[in-house]
Amino acid sequence: MKSNLIRYLHEYGKKSFREVPFSEVDALVLAQLSYLKLEEVVPGFGKGGGVSWEEIRAHENYNHLFSDPIYGKQHRSVFELVAESRRYRKIRANYFVEWFDEEKEAQFAAVTFFLGATSFFVSFRGTDETLVGWKEDFNMGYMETVPSQKKALAYLKGVARYTGGGRLILGGHSKGGNLAIYAAACAPVTIQRRIRRIYSFDGPGFRKGFYDRPGFRRIEDKYCKIVPEQSLIGMLLVNYRKYRVVESYKNGVIQHDLMQWKIRNGRFVYRKDVYRRSSRRTGILNAWMDSLNREQTAFFVETLYELLTSARVRSVVDFFRAPVRLIHRLIQSFRKLDQEQRRSFLEIILKLPRTAGNFYRKSR
């Protein structure tokens, strides 16, 4: 019988890691937990030996953990099942770091889970609900390195230093998966030798040349990327040839939600490849981005961000609260751009349907 993450936690939460070894589904569980609002609940570097689930539940800020305006209820369900389970009950959370800088357009968070005395899971948070977090994702299209990638590498070095030895497993969802791969590929050889596995759950790829770096070559056998069958986010930019495709209960971009991935007998339900229609869609977007030079991409991203901020958009939640009013404000903001900005912005947008036409002609 096929299930999702909640059913997995109900069934396999009763089994220890000795009875059923740590799997990619467990990695997904710990990647999901990085989205909790852990500030003031989980200590940072050098502030103790971490906290247990019981200590987290007793904390005065416990309910704040689930204050995400979109997924708060979902996060609470996952956490409570984890905290009550036999499988995860001995895990401790430590080294929580969060960094948000609107000026530098950076959004980063990570936490480390102690699986045992010598085994650690480094969990990188993906993009949160803030507009700045999404802006940093867009910046990946033209920047060689974004601030969160540098922060991820520094964080991994810190975890390696504080843990002293033992096995490291890295993982993250969406941008968090990208950060996990980046940190592992750029880490010193001494740290890379300690890494056992790196999980990217529907995380975007990288710019050209990344997979040819010696650092990535040293960890490529430990790399595990998993995307849903209609993946969009995870297939953007340049992707490494090795990835696995999991079936999903929903269609379209909703498949980016980890809770929709199918599980059977404690493992993901895999298929051969992403759907052809999905592959075409991301192929068009990637071809469109490739058709723009660095200056054009930077201009498009900066102008789009300017339009959104001028329309008083602060988070993705604003898109759903009053979409009609938001569209009206975006049109007003666009009209305020100077004539050259409007012309250049529209030129770039109109490249998309032309790219789609060329793509379909070539694929016949």
Solvent accessible surface area in square Angstrom, and as a share of the most:
residue,aa,sasa,rsa
1,M,182,0.81
2,K,66,0.28
3,S,17,0.11
4,N,41,0.21
5,L,1,0.00
6,I,41,0.21
7,R,124,0.45
8,Y,4,0.02
9,L,4,0.02
10,H,106,0.47
11,E,99,0.44
12,Y,24,0.09
13,G,3,0.03
14,K,145,0.61
15,K,71,0.30
16,S,25,0.16
17,F,55,0.23
18,R,229,0.83
19,E,103,0.46
20,V,42,0.24
21,P,89,0.56
22,F,52,0.22
23,S,5,0.03
24,E,15,0.07
25,V,0,0.00
26,D,0,0.00
27,A,0,0.00
28,L,1,0.01
29,V,0,0.00
30,L,0,0.00
31,A,0,0.00
32,Q,7,0.03
33,L,2,0.01
34,S,2,0.01
35,Y,31,0.12
36,L,4,0.02
37,K,26,0.11
38,L,4,0.02
39,E,52,0.24
40,E,139,0.62
41,V,9,0.05
42,V,7,0.04
43,P,27,0.17
44,G,14,0.13
45,F,55,0.23
46,G,55,0.53
47,K,147,0.62
48,G,54,0.52
49,G,53,0.51
50,G,9,0.08
51,V,25,0.14
52,S,17,0.11
53,W,3,0.01
54,E,103,0.46
55,E,89,0.40
56,I,2,0.01
57,R,91,0.33
58,A,89,0.69
59,H,57,0.25
60,E,163,0.73
61,N,40,0.21
62,Y,30,0.12
63,N,99,0.51
64,H,77,0.34
65,L,1,0.00
66,F,15,0.06
67,S,55,0.36
68,D,19,0.10
69,P,75,0.47
70,I,78,0.40
71,Y,92,0.35
72,G,7,0.07
73,K,175,0.74
74,Q,42,0.18
75,H,6,0.03
76,R,79,0.29
77,S,47,0.30
78,V,0,0.00
79,F,1,0.00
80,E,54,0.24
81,L,32,0.16
82,V,0,0.00
83,A,7,0.05
84,E,113,0.51
85,S,9,0.06
86,R,108,0.39
87,R,9,0.03
88,Y,1,0.00
89,R,121,0.44
90,K,169,0.71
91,I,3,0.02
92,R,84,0.31
93,A,1,0.01
94,N,1,0.00
95,Y,13,0.05
96,F,17,0.07
97,V,34,0.20
98,E,81,0.36
99,W,63,0.22
100,F,99,0.41
101,D,34,0.18
102,E,74,0.33
103,E,167,0.75
104,K,126,0.53
105,E,29,0.13
106,A,0,0.00
107,Q,5,0.02
108,F,1,0.00
109,A,1,0.01
110,A,1,0.01
111,V,0,0.00
112,T,0,0.00
113,F,3,0.01
114,F,40,0.17
115,L,35,0.17
116,G,36,0.34
117,A,99,0.77
118,T,91,0.53
119,S,11,0.07
120,F,7,0.03
121,F,0,0.00
122,V,0,0.00
123,S,0,0.00
124,F,0,0.00
125,R,5,0.02
126,G,0,0.00
127,T,17,0.10
128,D,22,0.11
129,E,30,0.13
130,T,31,0.18
131,L,10,0.05
132,V,7,0.04
133,G,0,0.00
134,W,80,0.28
135,K,2,0.01
136,E,0,0.00
137,D,31,0.16
138,F,85,0.36
139,N,1,0.00
140,M,10,0.04
141,G,20,0.19
142,Y,12,0.04
143,M,55,0.24
144,E,115,0.52
145,T,34,0.20
146,V,1,0.00
147,P,31,0.20
148,S,0,0.00
149,Q,9,0.04
150,K,127,0.54
151,K,68,0.29
152,A,0,0.00
153,L,32,0.16
154,A,59,0.46
155,Y,7,0.03
156,L,0,0.00
157,K,80,0.34
158,G,4,0.03
159,V,0,0.00
160,A,8,0.07
161,R,169,0.62
162,Y,102,0.39
163,T,26,0.15
164,G,66,0.63
165,G,29,0.28
166,G,29,0.28
167,R,113,0.41
168,L,0,0.00
169,I,11,0.06
170,L,0,0.00
171,G,0,0.00
172,G,0,0.00
173,H,16,0.07
174,S,8,0.05
175,K,1,0.01
176,G,0,0.00
177,G,0,0.00
178,N,1,0.01
179,L,0,0.00
180,A,0,0.00
181,I,3,0.02
182,Y,18,0.07
183,A,0,0.00
184,A,0,0.00
185,A,5,0.04
186,C,41,0.24
187,A,4,0.03
188,P,58,0.36
189,V,55,0.32
190,T,94,0.54
191,I,15,0.08
192,Q,5,0.02
193,R,167,0.61
194,R,41,0.15
195,I,0,0.00
196,R,116,0.42
197,R,87,0.32
198,I,0,0.00
199,Y,17,0.07
200,S,3,0.02
201,F,0,0.00
202,D,1,0.00
203,G,0,0.00
204,P,15,0.09
205,G,2,0.02
206,F,14,0.06
207,R,77,0.28
208,K,153,0.65
209,G,41,0.40
210,F,9,0.04
211,Y,19,0.07
212,D,101,0.52
213,R,78,0.28
214,P,97,0.61
215,G,8,0.08
216,F,0,0.00
217,R,102,0.37
218,R,121,0.44
219,I,0,0.00
220,E,29,0.13
221,D,116,0.60
222,K,49,0.21
223,Y,14,0.05
224,C,12,0.07
225,K,7,0.03
226,I,0,0.00
227,V,0,0.00
228,P,1,0.00
229,E,12,0.05
230,Q,29,0.13
231,S,1,0.01
232,L,38,0.19
233,I,33,0.17
234,G,0,0.00
235,M,26,0.11
236,L,38,0.19
237,L,33,0.16
238,V,55,0.32
239,N,35,0.18
240,Y,11,0.04
241,R,174,0.64
242,K,87,0.37
243,Y,62,0.23
244,R,124,0.45
245,V,3,0.02
246,V,0,0.00
247,E,36,0.16
248,S,8,0.05
249,Y,93,0.35
250,K,97,0.41
251,N,112,0.58
252,G,19,0.18
253,V,92,0.53
254,I,96,0.49
255,Q,1,0.00
256,H,35,0.16
257,D,24,0.13
258,L,4,0.02
259,M,14,0.06
260,Q,33,0.15
261,W,1,0.00
262,K,35,0.15
263,I,3,0.02
264,R,98,0.36
265,N,125,0.64
266,G,7,0.07
267,R,119,0.43
268,F,10,0.04
269,V,11,0.07
270,Y,55,0.21
271,R,82,0.30
272,K,201,0.85
273,D,64,0.33
274,V,14,0.08
275,Y,82,0.31
276,R,166,0.61
277,R,203,0.74
278,S,3,0.02
279,S,52,0.33
280,R,71,0.26
281,R,85,0.31
282,T,5,0.03
283,G,18,0.17
284,I,19,0.10
285,L,46,0.23
286,N,30,0.15
287,A,35,0.27
288,W,29,0.10
289,M,46,0.21
290,D,96,0.50
291,S,52,0.33
292,L,14,0.07
293,N,83,0.42
294,R,131,0.48
295,E,122,0.54
296,Q,59,0.26
297,T,13,0.08
298,A,20,0.15
299,F,58,0.24
300,F,32,0.13
301,V,10,0.06
302,E,72,0.32
303,T,3,0.02
304,L,49,0.25
305,Y,33,0.13
306,E,74,0.33
307,L,12,0.06
308,L,13,0.07
309,T,51,0.30
310,S,63,0.41
311,A,1,0.00
312,R,159,0.58
313,V,1,0.01
314,R,155,0.57
315,S,18,0.12
316,V,25,0.14
317,V,18,0.10
318,D,27,0.14
319,F,68,0.28
320,F,152,0.63
321,R,174,0.63
322,A,31,0.24
323,P,67,0.42
324,V,122,0.70
325,R,155,0.57
326,L,7,0.03
327,I,100,0.51
328,H,102,0.46
329,R,46,0.17
330,L,43,0.22
331,I,81,0.41
332,Q,79,0.35
333,S,9,0.06
334,F,44,0.18
335,R,169,0.62
336,K,170,0.72
337,L,10,0.05
338,D,83,0.43
339,Q,140,0.62
340,E,99,0.44
341,Q,45,0.20
342,R,73,0.27
343,R,117,0.43
344,S,25,0.16
345,F,12,0.05
346,L,83,0.41
347,E,87,0.39
348,I,7,0.04
349,I,66,0.33
350,L,97,0.48
351,K,53,0.22
352,L,58,0.29
353,P,81,0.51
354,R,139,0.51
355,T,17,0.10
356,A,23,0.18
357,G,25,0.24
358,N,68,0.35
359,F,53,0.22
360,Y,92,0.35
361,R,143,0.52
362,K,174,0.74
363,S,45,0.29
364,R,234,0.85
